[in-house]
Amino acid sequence: MKGNGGPNVVSTKLPLGASADQKMVTLQEIFTPEDLGAAISILEECDGDAGVAVKRIQAEVIEPIIDHINTVTRQGNDPGYWTYALIFAIQQGATGGNIR
C-alpha cells in the first residue's frame, strides 16, 4: 500500500539495497490490544514523568516484541524508535479507539 494510509499507519524504510519504496504497516499489525493497553497504562501511571514512561514502555512493551516488529517490517529496528512512535500514536489517538 502506498500513500499516507491514515493516522494508524507507520511508514518504515527497508534496508539499503532492498528497495527505494516504503512498507506501510498498521499499528494493529505490530501491537496487540494488550500491548497498546499496557503502554497506555504506563503513560497514565507515569503522568508527568516522560523519562520514566519512555524507559518502562521500551522495557515492558517494545523490547519483548522487537523480533515480531522486525518480522512485520522486514528489517532490523531500534526499540527506542518504536517506543517514541508508539507513544506518539497513543498521544494522537491513533490506536484504533477503545482498546481496553
Order of alpha helices (4+ residues) and beta strands (2+ residues): beta-beta-alpha-alpha-alpha-alpha-alpha
